[in-house]
């Protein structure tokens, strides 16, 4: 079980790093969590304003991000959470 948790954490970190490379720096800094599951990219951001900007940019980065991760991305969900500093 611990191994699966470590794998999941490592995968989430890889996804977040790839997402941050695909985004403009000011938005990348506001995303603090990301995961792809069943074709859906879920991104955690610090405020609704940043979430709106990320949703607007989604069509520009999803194909590239999917290719980098080797997973299809059919949908992007943004969740607002007060994240880590």
Secondary structure as GFF3:
##gff-version 3
##sequence-region A 1 85
A	DSSP	alpha_helix	2	22	.	.	.	ID=ss1
A	DSSP	alpha_helix	25	28	.	.	.	ID=ss2
A	DSSP	beta_strand	31	37	.	.	.	ID=ss3
A	DSSP	beta_strand	40	45	.	.	.	ID=ss4
A	DSSP	alpha_helix	48	69	.	.	.	ID=ss5
A	DSSP	beta_strand	75	80	.	.	.	ID=ss6
###
